[in-house]
Amino acid sequence: MPRAIMISMTIVIVTYLAANVAYLGVLSPVQMLASPAVAVTFANQTMGVMAWAMPVLIAISLILTLLYMTSNDIFFLIEMEGFGFASVLTMVFAGQCYLRYKEPNIKRPIKVPVALPFILFLISFSIVILTFFQKPTESLMALGLVAIGIVIYIVCVRWKHKPKVIQSNMDAVSIFIQKLLIVLPPDNADEVDWE
């Protein structure tokens, strides 16, 4: 068990460090401070039409974290998260294949041979199908979480002309969380001393 803890902590730390290096490579410090969600701003600048995936993945991650904190059966959660992750990967790789077919000349930061996302799509899809037949309860729950994340994304991000009561409630929750976590950006980014 101690080895598993050390390995998992190392993976998490390396993943977060790599994400932050990527953010700094694409966004300036001023852009990061001005952004309400750095990962979403990063996705908008690097993922093009697939940028919608980032808020969905964040919502899934949040819901899974809440489930981890309230569940007694860790193996159930591992199966459910593995299925959810494979499902999201399947959608991402399918989207890459679709875009390479429909818009082959679009500007991309990294252009890999189309065979790579196609092969990865087939592998991820196979994992999804096999897991669905072996663990249907976990699979359906994970699909439900993905669906909830998509609904949250549509309501909170894509729906531009919300009624004032909904928008004001969303703003109040955002402000409360920002104050609670002390993540408010400075009023003037020029006042920040970067040295």
C-alpha positions in Angstrom: 0.0 0.0 0.0 2.8 2.6 0.7 4.2 1.9 -2.7 0.8 2.6 -4.3 0.5 5.8 -2.4 4.0 7.0 -3.4 3.4 6.1 -7.1 0.0 7.7 -7.2 1.2 10.9 -5.5 4.1 11.1 -8.0 1.8 10.7 -10.9 -0.6 13.4 -9.6 2.3 15.8 -9.0 3.9 15.2 -12.4 0.5 15.6 -14.1 -0.2 18.9 -12.4 3.3 20.2 -13.0 3.0 19.3 -16.7 -0.3 21.0 -17.0 1.1 24.2 -15.4 4.1 24.1 -17.7 1.7 23.8 -20.7 -0.4 26.7 -19.4 2.7 28.9 -19.0 3.9 27.9 -22.5 0.6 29.1 -24.1 -0.8 31.8 -21.8 1.0 34.9 -20.5 0.8 35.6 -16.8 -1.6 38.5 -17.5 -3.9 36.1 -19.5 -3.8 33.7 -16.6 -4.8 36.3 -14.1 -7.5 37.6 -16.3 -9.0 34.2 -16.9 -11.8 32.9 -14.8 -10.7 29.3 -15.6 -7.2 28.9 -16.8 -7.7 25.4 -18.2 -10.7 26.6 -20.2 -8.7 29.6 -21.6 -5.9 27.2 -22.4 -8.3 24.8 -24.2 -9.8 27.7 -26.2 -6.4 28.7 -27.5 -5.1 25.2 -28.2 -8.0 22.8 -28.9 -10.0 24.8 -31.4 -13.6 23.5 -31.8 -12.9 20.7 -29.3 -12.4 23.3 -26.5 -15.8 22.3 -25.1 -14.3 19.1 -23.8 -12.3 20.9 -21.0 -15.2 22.1 -19.0 -16.9 18.8 -19.4 -13.8 17.0 -18.1 -13.5 19.4 -15.2 -17.1 18.7 -14.2 -16.5 15.0 -14.4 -13.4 15.3 -12.3 -15.3 17.3 -9.7 -18.2 14.8 -9.5 -15.8 11.8 -9.2 -13.9 13.6 -6.4 -17.2 14.1 -4.5 -18.0 10.4 -5.1 -14.6 9.3 -3.8 -15.1 11.3 -0.6 -18.5 9.7 0.1 -18.1 6.1 -1.1 -17.0 3.0 0.9 -16.3 0.8 -2.1 -13.1 2.0 -3.8 -13.1 -0.8 -6.4 -16.6 0.3 -7.6 -15.2 3.8 -8.0 -12.1 2.6 -9.8 -14.2 0.7 -12.3 -16.6 3.6 -12.8 -13.8 6.2 -13.3 -11.9 3.9 -15.7 -15.0 3.5 -17.8 -15.7 7.2 -17.7 -12.1 8.0 -18.7 -12.2 5.5 -21.6 -15.5 7.0 -22.7 -14.2 10.5 -22.8 -11.0 9.3 -24.6 -13.2 7.6 -27.2 -15.1 10.8 -27.8 -11.9 12.9 -28.1 -10.2 10.5 -30.5 -13.5 10.2 -32.6 -13.6 14.0 -32.7 -10.0 14.2 -33.9 -10.7 11.7 -36.7 -13.9 13.5 -37.6 -12.1 16.9 -37.8 -9.2 15.4 -39.9 -11.8 14.1 -42.3 -14.2 17.2 -42.4 -11.6 19.9 -42.0 -8.2 18.5 -43.2 -6.6 21.9 -43.8 -7.5 23.6 -40.5 -4.6 25.1 -38.6 -3.6 22.8 -35.7 -0.8 23.3 -33.1 0.2 19.6 -33.5 -0.7 17.5 -36.5 -0.3 13.8 -36.0 -0.9 11.1 -38.7 -4.6 10.3 -38.8 -3.8 6.7 -38.1 -2.8 7.4 -34.5 -6.1 8.9 -33.3 -8.0 6.2 -35.3 -6.1 3.4 -33.6 -6.5 5.0 -30.2 -10.2 5.5 -30.9 -10.5 1.7 -31.7 -8.6 0.8 -28.5 -10.6 3.1 -26.3 -13.9 2.1 -27.9 -13.0 -1.6 -27.3 -12.3 -0.9 -23.6 -15.6 0.9 -23.3 -17.6 -1.9 -24.9 -15.8 -4.6 -22.9 -16.2 -2.7 -19.6 -19.9 -2.1 -20.4 -20.6 -5.8 -20.7 -18.4 -6.8 -17.7 -19.5 -4.0 -15.3 -22.9 -2.6 -16.5 -23.7 -0.8 -13.2 -20.5 1.1 -13.0 -20.6 1.8 -16.8 -24.2 3.3 -16.6 -23.3 5.4 -13.6 -20.2 6.7 -15.4 -22.2 7.5 -18.5 -24.8 9.3 -16.2 -22.0 11.4 -14.8 -20.7 12.3 -18.2 -24.3 13.3 -19.2 -24.6 15.4 -16.0 -21.3 17.1 -16.9 -22.6 17.8 -20.4 -25.8 19.3 -19.1 -23.9 21.5 -16.6 -21.6 22.7 -19.4 -24.6 23.5 -21.7 -26.4 25.4 -19.0 -23.4 27.2 -17.5 -21.2 27.9 -20.5 -23.0 27.4 -23.9 -26.3 29.0 -22.9 -25.4 32.7 -23.6 -28.8 34.4 -23.0 -29.8 33.1 -19.6 -32.6 34.6 -17.6 -31.3 37.2 -15.2 -32.3 35.2 -12.1 -30.2 32.2 -13.3 -27.2 34.4 -14.3 -27.3 36.3 -11.0 -27.4 33.1 -9.0 -24.4 31.6 -11.0 -22.5 34.9 -10.5 -23.2 34.8 -6.7 -22.0 31.2 -6.5 -18.8 32.1 -8.5 -18.1 35.1 -6.3 -18.6 33.1 -3.1 -16.3 30.3 -4.3 -13.6 32.8 -5.4 -13.8 34.6 -2.1 -13.7 31.3 -0.2 -10.7 30.0 -2.0 -9.0 33.5 -2.3 -8.7 33.2 -6.1 -9.8 36.7 -7.2 -7.6 38.3 -9.8 -6.1 41.7 -9.0 -8.2 44.7 -10.1 -5.3 45.8 -12.4 -3.0 43.2 -13.8 -0.3 45.9 -14.5 0.1 46.3 -10.7 1.3 42.7 -10.3 5.1 42.5 -9.7 6.3 39.5 -11.7 9.8 39.5 -10.3 
